């Protein structure tokens, strides 16, 4: 699943509990507004010290030298002492003059260990000048509670929004000095609004809504169906039908929901005639949904993935265009890529193993595409569209082509302008590395939406009113995703304020090497996604923890950072692919008309096999620097080939009699 656990949610709190919860919140709100002092914003003093410290944490502070120091004459070294009350934390001296003789405006003091939990005044004695900073020290374990609560609630209730909102509130509660009223207000006016106030965040939200509108028009007009029919052609053999299904899943790359619904419902009559088991169809549908959309250059996933990357890089002060970073992670996303390779190898070699082998042999030998006694999930017919006439691929190719062309063109032009301004060399890497990707994607989604509307109206596929209704329906389909994004950004802001990453690094830094970090993250992301059934929720929870941890454990190591980011994205897809409560898994069962338990049971061995190969030959080996990512992909593909060759068993091809006669006559 990517957006939420089955549209609208699958499990809710009891009504009385919900009312009680709202009543408590209302009481706290009123009590806080009427009885508590207004929230005070404080300005930071000269030392660059967080307002909240973790007890026992090590802090290195940058100090902007105050005017008093300069006015008294500048010595080459400045004696300093840092104390909490009368307890000395650190003492030493720092140079105040650079190597070229220039006066330094900022100096870095030696690290000190934060005192015990409580309210403290930290005194910075800089020569004869003393600067005081009031801080609050909290037990380090409290900093991990907000994301941990989010994970636990997501697992328990499978409601990502409730989980993220609770995590933000708990973090605000700790940051506000354990005042629930202030925490409630800060959850809304500081963290949530702050997430929207960021220009990049707002651009990503608008991009996602515009792209959702375009996808709504493409799907409702029949453009997606026409594109599917263009790909499948006339499949006359089992292998041809399976390959057409796989290829169609690649072509419908722009959204995993549209992918699952279109591919499953379109190919089901064809594969039934070719004696392909519904279990195999559901596997191919599920295996080309999120795996394709998550690595596609333009899709409904782009805004979310790029948004998380941009947010973390901005907060850590790291350089790099978020879209370019996204592109660089693709070779490191071993699971989605190897799953696509495994699927096509399985089709070409005509081999299966485990429960899928039993299902395929049953279908070939008896023509029973469903197990006896199976209860197929509700069959979804995505061919029901609002467009007039036969579905045409033109209604999909024009807007999708416009999005790709404008995105690439915008990145090239903005990058070229930036390189020329800096006087750099005009190489493709330099151009795209300096491009304004978020602006380009925003322009692309806007033009794509317009192109979709103009195309379907000008071709009289839809009336203007119907096209606008389809566009609005597409926008609405992205609202839940945008809410999750906003709350994820808010949770990230809370984690940064509580310095969560510092505690996590201190907890795991002593026993894990940076090279094993991508593999560990891959497993954690998979477990969270499997338990929650949401890949987007998993990304929202893990990004604020993992990226700062990777930065601290391996500062400046770009490969480890790429491995960490790609492991979140790939692990979330892996866990989502295995999870029986994932909405894309359920939709694949419904669109394919397959018993849901049969789908999960036959798919799980394949997903686990590909995941294990991805973990060992991909994340572990490349994280340790044994070889580059492309070698891991090649070795992974060879390992999967060997698995099918030596473990799999051949399943005969099948050609219907009428198609066989046509082929012989031709």
C-alpha positions as CSV (number, residue, x, y, z in Angstrom):
1,X,0.0,0.0,0.0
2,X,1.2,3.5,-0.5
3,X,-1.5,5.9,0.7
4,X,-3.5,4.4,3.4
5,X,-4.7,1.0,4.5
6,X,-7.5,0.5,2.0
7,X,-9.1,3.7,0.9
8,X,-11.0,5.2,3.8
9,X,-9.4,2.9,6.3
10,X,-10.0,-0.6,7.4
11,X,-10.0,-0.4,11.1
12,X,-11.4,2.4,13.3
13,X,-11.4,3.2,17.0
14,X,-14.7,2.5,18.7
15,X,-17.1,5.5,18.6
16,X,-17.2,6.0,22.3
17,X,-13.4,6.0,22.5
18,X,-13.3,8.6,19.6
19,X,-15.8,10.8,21.4
20,X,-14.0,10.5,24.7
21,X,-10.7,11.4,22.9
22,X,-12.2,14.4,21.3
23,X,-13.8,15.5,24.6
24,X,-10.4,15.3,26.4
25,X,-8.7,17.3,23.6
26,X,-11.4,20.0,23.7
27,X,-11.1,20.3,27.5
28,X,-7.4,20.5,27.3
29,X,-7.6,23.1,24.5
30,X,-10.1,25.3,26.4
31,X,-8.1,25.0,29.6
32,X,-4.9,25.9,28.0
33,X,-6.3,28.9,26.0
34,X,-8.1,30.4,29.0
35,X,-5.7,29.5,31.8
36,X,-2.2,29.2,30.3
37,X,0.1,32.0,29.3
38,X,0.6,32.6,25.6
39,X,3.3,30.7,23.9
40,X,6.5,32.7,23.9
41,X,9.0,32.6,21.0
42,X,12.6,33.1,22.1
43,X,15.5,34.4,20.1
44,X,18.7,32.4,20.1
45,X,21.8,33.8,22.0
46,X,25.3,33.9,20.5
47,X,26.1,30.2,21.1
48,X,24.6,27.8,18.5
49,X,23.1,25.5,21.1
50,X,19.7,23.7,20.7
51,X,17.0,24.6,23.2
52,X,16.6,20.9,24.1
53,X,19.5,18.7,24.9
54,X,19.7,15.0,25.6
55,X,21.1,13.9,28.9
56,X,24.5,12.4,28.3
57,X,24.7,13.6,24.7
58,X,27.9,15.1,23.3
59,X,27.6,18.6,21.9
60,X,30.0,20.6,19.9
61,X,29.0,24.3,19.8
62,X,29.7,27.0,17.3
63,X,30.0,30.4,18.9
64,X,29.7,33.7,17.1
65,X,32.1,35.9,18.9
66,X,30.2,38.8,20.6
67,X,31.1,42.4,20.0
68,X,32.5,42.7,23.5
69,X,35.3,40.3,22.6
70,X,36.3,42.2,19.5
71,X,36.1,45.6,21.3
72,X,38.6,44.5,23.9
73,X,41.2,43.5,21.4
74,X,41.6,40.2,19.7
75,X,44.2,37.8,20.9
76,X,45.3,34.9,18.7
77,X,43.6,32.4,21.1
78,X,40.6,32.8,23.2
79,X,40.3,31.0,26.6
80,X,36.8,29.7,27.3
81,X,34.9,27.7,29.8
82,X,31.5,26.1,29.6
83,X,29.6,25.3,32.8
84,X,26.1,24.3,33.9
85,X,25.6,26.3,37.1
86,X,28.9,25.7,39.0
87,X,29.6,22.4,37.3
88,X,32.3,22.7,34.6
89,X,31.4,21.0,31.4
90,X,34.5,21.8,29.2
91,X,37.4,24.2,29.2
92,X,40.0,25.1,26.6
93,X,41.1,27.7,24.1
94,X,40.4,28.3,20.4
95,X,42.1,30.4,17.7
96,X,40.4,33.6,16.8
97,X,42.6,34.4,13.8
98,X,42.6,32.3,10.6
99,X,45.7,31.0,8.8
100,X,45.7,34.0,6.6
101,X,45.6,36.4,9.5
102,X,41.9,37.3,9.1
103,X,39.7,37.6,12.1
104,X,37.3,34.7,12.7
105,X,33.7,35.6,13.3
106,X,32.8,32.1,14.6
107,X,34.7,29.6,16.6
108,X,34.0,26.0,17.5
109,X,34.3,24.9,21.1
110,X,35.3,21.4,22.2
111,X,32.5,18.9,22.7
112,X,30.9,18.7,26.1
113,X,28.5,16.2,27.7
114,X,25.0,17.5,28.6
115,X,24.2,17.4,32.3
116,X,21.4,15.4,34.0
117,X,17.8,16.0,32.9
118,X,16.2,19.2,34.1
119,X,16.2,23.0,33.5
120,X,19.7,24.4,33.3
121,X,21.6,27.6,32.6
122,X,24.6,27.0,30.4
123,X,27.2,29.7,30.9
124,X,29.8,30.3,28.1
125,X,32.8,32.2,29.5
126,X,34.5,33.6,26.4
127,X,37.6,35.4,27.8
128,X,36.2,38.1,30.1
129,X,32.7,37.9,28.5
130,X,30.0,35.5,29.8
131,X,27.0,34.5,27.7
132,X,24.2,32.5,29.3
133,X,21.8,30.2,27.5
134,X,18.8,28.6,29.2
135,X,18.2,25.0,28.0
136,X,16.1,22.0,29.0
137,X,17.8,18.6,29.2
138,X,15.6,15.6,28.7
139,X,16.3,11.9,29.1
140,X,17.6,10.6,25.7
141,X,15.0,7.8,25.5
142,X,12.2,10.4,25.3
143,X,13.4,11.5,21.9
144,X,12.7,8.2,20.3
145,X,9.2,7.9,21.6
146,X,7.4,10.0,18.9
147,X,8.4,7.9,15.9
148,X,8.2,4.7,18.0
149,X,4.6,5.6,19.0
150,X,3.8,6.3,15.3
151,X,5.1,2.8,14.4
152,X,3.2,1.1,17.2
153,X,-0.1,2.8,16.4
154,X,0.3,2.2,12.7
155,X,0.8,-1.5,13.4
156,X,-2.1,-1.7,15.9
157,X,-4.8,0.3,14.0
158,X,-3.4,0.4,10.4
159,X,-4.3,4.1,10.4
160,X,-1.3,6.1,9.3
161,X,-2.8,9.5,9.8
162,X,-3.7,8.7,13.4
163,X,-0.3,7.2,14.0
164,X,1.6,10.2,12.6
165,X,-0.6,12.8,14.3
166,X,-0.1,11.0,17.6
167,X,3.7,11.0,17.1
168,X,3.7,14.7,16.4
169,X,1.6,15.4,19.5
170,X,3.8,13.3,21.8
171,X,6.9,15.1,20.4
172,X,5.3,18.5,21.0
173,X,4.3,17.3,24.5
174,X,7.9,16.6,25.3
175,X,9.2,19.8,23.6
176,X,6.6,21.9,25.4
177,X,7.8,20.9,28.9
178,X,5.1,18.2,29.3
179,X,2.2,20.7,28.9
180,X,-0.5,18.9,27.0
181,X,-2.4,22.1,26.1
182,X,0.6,23.9,24.6
183,X,1.6,20.6,22.9
184,X,-1.9,20.5,21.3
185,X,-1.6,24.0,19.9
186,X,2.0,23.6,18.8
187,X,1.0,20.4,16.9
188,X,-1.2,22.6,14.7
189,X,0.3,26.1,14.6
190,X,4.0,25.2,14.7
191,X,4.7,21.8,13.3
192,X,1.8,21.2,10.9
193,X,1.6,24.8,9.5
194,X,5.4,24.9,9.5
195,X,5.5,21.9,7.3
196,X,3.2,23.7,4.8
197,X,5.0,27.0,5.1
198,X,8.2,25.6,3.4
199,X,8.2,26.5,-0.3
200,X,9.6,23.2,-1.4
201,X,6.9,21.4,0.6
202,X,4.2,23.5,-0.9
203,X,5.6,22.8,-4.4
204,X,5.5,19.0,-3.8
205,X,1.9,19.2,-2.5
206,X,0.7,21.2,-5.6
207,X,2.7,18.8,-7.9
208,X,1.1,15.8,-6.4
209,X,-2.5,17.2,-6.7
210,X,-1.9,18.3,-10.3
211,X,-0.5,14.9,-11.3
212,X,-3.3,13.2,-9.5
213,X,-5.8,15.2,-11.6
214,X,-4.0,14.3,-14.8
215,X,-4.1,10.6,-13.9
216,X,-7.8,10.9,-13.1
217,X,-8.5,12.2,-16.6
218,X,-6.2,9.6,-18.3
219,X,-7.9,6.8,-16.4
220,X,-11.5,8.0,-16.7
221,X,-11.2,8.8,-20.4
222,X,-10.1,5.3,-21.3
223,X,-6.6,6.4,-22.1
224,X,-5.0,4.0,-19.7
225,X,-7.2,1.2,-21.1
226,X,-6.2,2.1,-24.7
227,X,-2.5,2.2,-23.7
228,X,-3.0,-1.3,-22.2
229,X,-4.6,-2.7,-25.3
230,X,-1.9,-1.2,-27.5
231,X,0.7,-3.2,-25.5
232,X,-1.0,-6.5,-25.2
233,X,-2.0,-7.0,-28.8
234,X,-3.0,-10.5,-29.7
235,X,-1.6,-12.9,-27.1
236,X,-2.0,-16.4,-28.4
237,X,0.1,-18.5,-26.0
238,X,0.5,-18.7,-22.3
239,X,4.0,-17.2,-22.5
240,X,2.8,-14.4,-24.8
241,X,-0.1,-13.6,-22.4
242,X,2.2,-13.5,-19.4
243,X,4.7,-11.4,-21.2
244,X,2.0,-9.0,-22.3
245,X,0.8,-8.7,-18.7
246,X,4.3,-7.9,-17.5
247,X,4.9,-5.4,-20.3
248,X,1.5,-3.7,-19.7
249,X,2.5,-3.4,-16.0
250,X,5.7,-1.6,-17.1
251,X,3.8,0.8,-19.5
252,X,1.2,1.8,-16.8
253,X,4.0,3.3,-14.7
254,X,2.4,6.5,-13.7
255,X,0.4,5.2,-10.7
256,X,0.4,1.8,-8.8
257,X,-3.4,2.0,-8.2
258,X,-4.1,2.5,-11.9
259,X,-1.6,-0.1,-12.7
260,X,-3.2,-2.8,-10.5
261,X,-6.7,-2.1,-11.6
262,X,-6.1,-1.7,-15.3
263,X,-3.6,-4.6,-15.8
264,X,-5.7,-7.1,-13.7
265,X,-9.1,-6.4,-15.2
266,X,-7.8,-6.0,-18.8
267,X,-5.7,-9.2,-18.8
268,X,-8.0,-11.4,-16.8
269,X,-10.2,-12.6,-19.8
270,X,-7.1,-13.1,-21.9
271,X,-5.1,-15.1,-19.3
272,X,-8.2,-17.2,-18.4
273,X,-8.4,-18.3,-22.1
274,X,-4.7,-19.1,-22.0
275,X,-5.1,-21.2,-18.9
276,X,-3.0,-18.9,-16.6
277,X,-3.9,-19.4,-13.0
278,X,-5.4,-16.4,-11.3
279,X,-2.7,-16.7,-8.7
280,X,0.0,-16.1,-11.4
281,X,-2.0,-13.2,-12.8
282,X,-2.3,-11.6,-9.4
283,X,1.4,-12.0,-8.8
284,X,2.4,-10.3,-12.1
285,X,-0.2,-7.5,-11.4
286,X,1.2,-6.9,-7.9
287,X,4.8,-7.3,-9.0
288,X,4.6,-4.5,-11.5
289,X,2.5,-2.0,-9.5
290,X,4.5,-0.3,-6.7
291,X,7.8,-1.8,-8.0
292,X,7.4,0.2,-11.3
293,X,5.8,3.3,-9.9
294,X,8.4,3.7,-7.1
295,X,11.3,3.9,-9.6
296,X,9.5,5.6,-12.5
297,X,10.9,9.0,-13.5
298,X,7.5,10.5,-13.4
299,X,4.7,9.0,-11.3
300,X,2.4,9.6,-8.4
301,X,5.2,8.5,-6.1
302,X,7.7,11.1,-7.3
303,X,6.4,14.0,-5.1
304,X,6.5,11.9,-2.0
305,X,9.9,10.4,-2.5
306,X,11.6,13.6,-3.6
307,X,9.8,15.5,-0.8
308,X,11.3,13.3,1.9
309,X,14.7,13.6,0.4
310,X,14.5,17.3,0.0
311,X,13.3,17.8,3.6
312,X,16.1,15.8,5.1
313,X,18.9,17.3,2.9
314,X,17.6,20.8,3.7
315,X,17.5,20.2,7.5
316,X,21.0,18.7,7.5
317,X,22.5,21.4,5.3
318,X,23.5,18.8,2.6
319,X,24.1,19.8,-1.0
320,X,22.4,18.1,-3.9
321,X,19.2,18.5,-5.9
322,X,16.6,16.2,-4.4
323,X,15.4,14.9,-7.8
324,X,19.0,14.1,-8.9
325,X,19.5,12.3,-5.6
326,X,16.3,10.3,-6.3
327,X,17.7,9.3,-9.7
328,X,21.0,8.3,-8.1
329,X,19.2,6.0,-5.7
330,X,17.5,3.9,-8.5
331,X,20.5,1.6,-9.2
332,X,20.6,0.9,-5.4
333,X,16.9,-0.1,-5.2
334,X,17.7,-3.8,-5.7
335,X,14.3,-5.3,-4.7
336,X,12.0,-3.5,-7.2
337,X,14.5,-3.9,-10.0
338,X,15.3,-7.6,-9.3
339,X,11.6,-8.3,-8.8
340,X,10.9,-7.1,-12.4
341,X,13.8,-9.1,-13.7
342,X,12.7,-12.2,-11.8
343,X,9.2,-11.9,-13.2
344,X,10.4,-11.8,-16.8
345,X,12.9,-14.6,-16.2
346,X,10.1,-16.7,-14.8
347,X,8.0,-16.1,-17.9
348,X,10.8,-16.7,-20.4
349,X,12.0,-19.9,-18.6
350,X,8.4,-21.2,-18.0
351,X,9.4,-22.3,-14.5
352,X,7.8,-22.0,-11.1
353,X,8.3,-23.3,-7.6
354,X,6.4,-23.7,-4.4
355,X,2.6,-23.1,-4.2
356,X,2.7,-21.2,-7.5
357,X,3.9,-24.3,-9.3
358,X,0.9,-26.2,-8.0
359,X,-1.5,-23.5,-9.1
360,X,0.1,-23.2,-12.6
361,X,0.0,-27.0,-13.3
362,X,-3.6,-27.1,-12.1
363,X,-4.6,-24.4,-14.6
364,X,-2.6,-25.9,-17.5
365,X,-3.8,-29.4,-17.0
366,X,-7.4,-28.9,-16.1
367,X,-8.2,-25.3,-17.2
368,X,-9.3,-24.4,-13.6
369,X,-7.8,-21.0,-13.1
370,X,-9.0,-21.0,-9.5
371,X,-8.4,-23.5,-6.8
372,X,-11.4,-25.7,-6.0
373,X,-13.2,-24.1,-3.1
374,X,-11.4,-20.7,-3.6
375,X,-13.3,-17.6,-2.8
376,X,-12.2,-15.0,-5.4
377,X,-12.0,-11.4,-4.2
378,X,-14.6,-9.1,-5.8
379,X,-13.7,-8.7,-9.5
380,X,-13.0,-5.0,-10.4
381,X,-13.7,-4.0,-13.9
382,X,-11.5,-1.0,-14.7
383,X,-12.7,-1.0,-18.3
384,X,-15.8,1.0,-17.3
385,X,-14.8,4.5,-18.4
386,X,-16.7,7.7,-19.0
387,X,-15.1,8.3,-22.4
388,X,-17.1,8.0,-25.6
389,X,-16.2,5.4,-28.2
390,X,-13.4,2.9,-28.0
391,X,-10.6,3.7,-25.5
392,X,-7.6,5.3,-27.2
393,X,-4.0,5.4,-26.2
394,X,-3.8,9.0,-27.5
395,X,-5.6,10.2,-24.4
396,X,-2.8,8.8,-22.3
397,X,0.3,9.3,-24.5
398,X,-0.2,13.0,-25.0
399,X,-0.4,14.1,-21.3
400,X,2.2,11.6,-20.2
401,X,4.5,12.7,-23.0
402,X,4.0,16.3,-22.1
403,X,4.9,15.6,-18.4
404,X,8.1,13.9,-19.3
405,X,9.1,16.5,-22.0
406,X,8.4,19.5,-19.7
407,X,10.1,17.9,-16.7
408,X,13.3,17.1,-18.6
409,X,13.2,20.3,-20.6
410,X,12.7,22.4,-17.4
411,X,15.5,20.7,-15.6
412,X,17.8,21.2,-18.6
413,X,17.0,24.9,-18.9
414,X,17.2,25.7,-15.2
415,X,20.3,23.7,-14.8
416,X,22.0,25.3,-17.8
417,X,21.2,28.7,-16.5
418,X,22.6,27.9,-13.1
419,X,25.8,26.5,-14.5
420,X,26.3,29.5,-16.8
421,X,25.8,31.9,-13.9
422,X,28.5,30.0,-11.9
423,X,30.8,29.9,-14.9
424,X,31.0,26.1,-14.9
425,X,31.4,23.6,-17.7
426,X,28.2,22.7,-19.5
427,X,28.2,18.9,-19.0
428,X,24.9,17.0,-18.6
429,X,25.9,15.9,-15.1
430,X,26.5,19.6,-14.1
431,X,23.4,20.8,-15.8
432,X,21.0,18.3,-14.2
433,X,23.0,18.5,-10.9
434,X,22.2,22.2,-10.7
435,X,18.6,22.0,-12.1
436,X,15.6,23.2,-10.2
437,X,13.8,19.9,-10.2
438,X,10.9,20.8,-8.0
439,X,10.0,23.8,-10.2
440,X,10.4,21.6,-13.3
441,X,8.1,18.9,-11.9
442,X,5.6,21.5,-10.9
443,X,5.5,22.9,-14.4
444,X,5.3,19.4,-15.9
445,X,2.3,18.4,-13.8
446,X,0.5,21.7,-14.6
447,X,1.1,21.3,-18.4
448,X,0.3,17.6,-18.2
449,X,-3.1,18.4,-16.5
450,X,-3.8,20.9,-19.2
451,X,-2.8,18.6,-22.0
452,X,-5.0,15.8,-20.6
453,X,-8.1,18.1,-20.5
454,X,-7.4,19.6,-23.9
455,X,-6.8,16.2,-25.5
456,X,-10.0,14.5,-24.3
457,X,-12.2,17.5,-24.9
458,X,-10.8,18.3,-28.4
459,X,-11.1,14.7,-29.5
460,X,-14.6,14.6,-28.0
461,X,-13.7,11.7,-25.8
462,X,-15.3,13.5,-22.9
463,X,-17.3,16.6,-22.4
464,X,-15.7,19.5,-20.6
465,X,-17.8,18.9,-17.5
466,X,-17.0,15.2,-17.4
467,X,-13.3,15.9,-17.9
468,X,-13.2,18.4,-15.1
469,X,-15.1,16.0,-12.9
470,X,-12.5,13.3,-13.7
471,X,-9.7,15.8,-12.9
472,X,-11.2,16.7,-9.6
473,X,-11.7,13.0,-8.7
474,X,-8.0,12.5,-9.5
475,X,-7.1,15.4,-7.2
476,X,-9.2,14.0,-4.4
477,X,-7.4,10.6,-4.7
478,X,-4.2,12.4,-3.7
479,X,-5.5,14.3,-0.7
480,X,-4.9,11.5,1.7
481,X,-1.3,11.1,0.4
482,X,-0.8,14.9,0.9
483,X,-2.1,14.7,4.4
484,X,0.4,11.9,5.2
485,X,3.2,14.0,3.6
486,X,2.4,17.0,5.8
487,X,2.2,15.0,9.0
488,X,5.4,13.2,8.0
489,X,7.2,16.5,7.6
490,X,5.8,17.6,10.9
491,X,7.0,14.4,12.6
492,X,10.4,15.1,11.1
493,X,10.5,18.6,12.5
494,X,9.6,17.2,16.0
495,X,12.4,14.6,15.7
496,X,14.9,17.3,14.7
497,X,13.9,19.4,17.7
498,X,14.2,16.5,20.1
499,X,17.5,15.4,18.4
500,X,16.1,11.9,17.9
501,X,18.9,11.0,15.5
502,X,21.6,11.7,18.1
503,X,20.0,9.2,20.5
504,X,19.6,6.6,17.8
505,X,23.2,7.0,16.7
506,X,24.4,6.7,20.3
507,X,22.3,3.5,20.7
508,X,23.4,1.7,17.5
509,X,26.7,3.5,16.7
510,X,28.7,1.3,18.9
511,X,27.8,-2.0,17.3
512,X,26.9,-1.3,13.7
513,X,29.4,-0.3,11.0
514,X,28.3,2.2,8.4
515,X,28.7,-0.4,5.7
516,X,25.9,-2.5,7.2
517,X,23.5,0.4,7.6
518,X,21.7,0.0,4.2
519,X,21.0,-3.7,4.9
520,X,19.7,-3.0,8.4
521,X,17.5,-0.2,7.1
522,X,16.2,-2.4,4.4
523,X,15.1,-5.1,6.9
524,X,13.6,-2.5,9.3
525,X,11.6,-0.8,6.5
526,X,10.4,-4.2,5.2
527,X,9.2,-5.2,8.7
528,X,7.4,-1.9,9.3
529,X,5.7,-2.0,5.9
530,X,4.7,-5.6,6.3
531,X,3.1,-5.0,9.7
532,X,1.4,-1.7,8.7
533,X,0.6,-2.5,5.1
534,X,1.7,1.0,4.0
535,X,4.9,1.8,2.1
536,X,4.2,5.5,2.2
537,X,3.6,5.5,5.9
538,X,6.8,3.5,6.4
539,X,8.8,6.1,4.5
540,X,7.2,8.9,6.5
541,X,8.2,7.3,9.8
542,X,11.8,6.2,8.8
543,X,13.1,9.1,6.8
544,X,13.5,11.5,9.8
545,X,15.4,8.8,11.7
546,X,17.5,7.1,9.0
547,X,18.9,10.0,6.9
548,X,20.4,11.9,9.9
549,X,21.8,8.7,11.3
550,X,23.5,7.8,8.0
551,X,24.9,11.4,7.9
552,X,26.4,11.1,11.4
553,X,27.7,7.5,11.1
554,X,29.3,8.1,7.7
555,X,29.7,11.9,7.2
556,X,30.5,12.8,3.6
557,X,30.1,9.2,2.4
558,X,27.7,9.7,-0.5
559,X,27.4,6.0,-1.3
560,X,26.2,5.2,2.2
561,X,23.7,8.0,2.1
562,X,22.4,6.7,-1.3
563,X,22.2,3.2,0.2
564,X,20.3,4.4,3.2
565,X,17.7,6.3,1.2
566,X,17.3,3.6,-1.4
567,X,16.9,1.0,1.4
568,X,14.0,2.9,2.9
569,X,12.3,3.1,-0.4
570,X,13.0,-0.5,-1.5
571,X,12.4,-2.0,1.9
572,X,9.0,-0.3,2.1
573,X,8.0,-1.8,-1.3
574,X,9.2,-5.2,-0.2
575,X,7.3,-5.3,3.0
576,X,4.2,-3.8,1.2
577,X,4.5,-6.5,-1.5
578,X,4.5,-9.3,1.1
579,X,1.8,-7.8,3.4
580,X,-1.7,-9.3,3.2
581,X,-3.2,-6.0,4.5
582,X,-1.6,-3.8,1.8
583,X,-4.1,-2.1,-0.4
584,X,-2.2,-2.8,-3.6
585,X,-2.0,-6.4,-2.7
586,X,-5.8,-6.5,-2.0
587,X,-6.5,-4.5,-5.2
588,X,-4.4,-7.0,-7.2
589,X,-6.5,-9.8,-5.9
590,X,-9.7,-8.0,-6.7
591,X,-8.7,-6.9,-10.2
592,X,-7.4,-10.4,-11.0
593,X,-10.4,-12.1,-9.5
594,X,-8.1,-14.2,-7.3
595,X,-8.7,-15.6,-3.8
596,X,-6.8,-13.1,-1.6
597,X,-5.3,-15.7,0.7
598,X,-4.2,-17.8,-2.4
599,X,-2.6,-14.7,-3.8
600,X,-0.6,-14.0,-0.6
601,X,0.3,-17.6,-0.1
602,X,1.7,-18.1,-3.7
603,X,3.4,-14.7,-3.9
604,X,5.2,-14.8,-0.5
605,X,7.9,-17.4,-1.5
606,X,8.8,-15.3,-4.6
607,X,8.9,-12.0,-2.7
608,X,11.0,-13.5,0.1
609,X,13.4,-15.1,-2.4
610,X,13.9,-11.9,-4.3
611,X,14.1,-9.9,-1.1
612,X,16.8,-12.2,0.3
613,X,18.9,-12.0,-2.9
614,X,18.5,-8.2,-2.8
615,X,19.6,-8.0,0.8
616,X,22.7,-10.2,0.5
617,X,24.0,-9.5,-3.0
618,X,22.7,-5.9,-3.0
619,X,22.6,-4.0,0.2
620,X,25.2,-5.9,2.3
621,X,27.8,-6.3,-0.5
622,X,27.5,-2.8,-1.9
623,X,27.3,-1.2,1.6
624,X,30.6,-2.9,2.5
625,X,32.1,-1.6,-0.7
626,X,32.7,-5.0,-2.3
627,X,31.4,-3.8,-5.7
628,X,29.2,-1.1,-7.3
629,X,25.5,-1.2,-7.5
630,X,25.3,-2.4,-11.1
631,X,27.4,-5.4,-10.3
632,X,25.0,-6.2,-7.5
633,X,22.1,-6.1,-9.9
634,X,23.9,-8.4,-12.4
635,X,24.8,-10.9,-9.7
636,X,21.3,-10.7,-8.3
637,X,19.8,-11.5,-11.7
638,X,22.2,-14.4,-12.1
639,X,21.2,-15.8,-8.7
640,X,17.5,-15.6,-9.5
641,X,18.2,-17.3,-12.8
642,X,20.0,-20.1,-11.0
643,X,17.1,-20.3,-8.5
644,X,14.6,-20.8,-11.2
645,X,16.8,-23.2,-13.1
646,X,17.6,-25.5,-10.2
647,X,14.7,-25.1,-7.8
648,X,11.9,-24.3,-10.3
649,X,10.1,-26.8,-12.4
650,X,8.9,-26.3,-15.9
651,X,5.3,-25.6,-16.6
652,X,4.1,-26.4,-20.2
653,X,3.0,-23.7,-22.5
654,X,-0.6,-23.7,-23.7
655,X,-2.2,-22.5,-27.0
656,X,-6.0,-22.5,-27.4
657,X,-7.1,-24.6,-30.3
658,X,-8.5,-21.7,-32.4
659,X,-5.3,-19.7,-32.0
660,X,-3.3,-22.8,-32.9
661,X,-5.3,-23.2,-36.1
662,X,-4.9,-19.5,-37.0
663,X,-1.1,-19.7,-36.4
664,X,-0.9,-22.8,-38.6
665,X,-2.9,-21.2,-41.4
666,X,-0.7,-18.1,-41.2
